[in-house]
């Protein structure tokens, strides 16, 4: 009788084991739309399995839990946010959590973004506190070897497309962006950076001005050349984006620059102080950095918008004044045309 009972127990155990193995290898999807499942740090494996079952990721709890128990000395399940958008075997779900294959949010930082722009993007995409981010970007220890005189990390937060998990900290984002700047500098500007050793501050600052002045790749070396020649001659740079940045540092936003803005007492205001501003006014991309390392030769000292996304360059003040007058006439005509069109469209 005991042998018969033992045999039954063994058969039951084998059947349960076979069912568990079958379940682990049997693809399952009990959800409709893609699911994001967040596993908090310290959550026990049975609770993780319960959560996955409730969200339709697993059909059954115990095969998943037993699989973990069999391998827990070698692998643990990692906390984080996981994304499920297709049918998976429970074994693959286990491997996903054991590998920490968490969902990553894409964060796009456009070229020319300043710290304030980046803070806004990070708040929207990763819920990072803007004030915390701005506070940490005023700490320059990460770049002290590159730029001992940097007033902030502005200019060294390389604009690019990044991917971060949920609950990423401001410190992690900053470290990643600075590391990306170092990588670009080392791999694409190694010789230039070596030549400019001790002067990287000026190069990155100049690149930030070029980045903000023109989106045209062809114009950037020319603009860098204009600023370089003005610096050599001791002329004021009179770069409008520096005025806008000075206002941002003071907590103001400028839509249109007025005469009073040009008189603001700030080391970033190149209408008031000669030379480069106190530091970068934005984070330049690769093309602006290249232009700053290699300004175009020429004799141009001035430029003004051509009202079509580019600029008109001049070598003399008289020529420049003529270009400015034409720019203002075209701008006034465009505004008048827009106003007339708006009136004619009004019922």
Secondary structure, DSSP 8 states (H G I E B T S, - for coil): -HHHHHHHHHHHHHHHHHHHHHHHTSEE---SS-EEEEE-TT--HHHHHHHHHHTTS-S-SHHHHHHHHHHTTT-----EEEEE-S-EEHHHHHHHHHHT---EEEEE--TT--HHHHHHHHHHHH---HHHHHHHTT--GGGTTT-TT-SSSTT-S---EEEEETT--HHHHHHHHHHHHHHHHHHHSHHHHHHTTT-HHHHHHHHHHHHHH---HHHHHHHHHHHHHHHHHT-----HHHHHHHHHHTT---SS--TTGGG---TT-TTTSSSS-SS-SS---HHHHHHHHS---S---EEEE-SSSSEEEESSHHHHHHHHHHHHHHHHHHHHHHHHHHHHH--
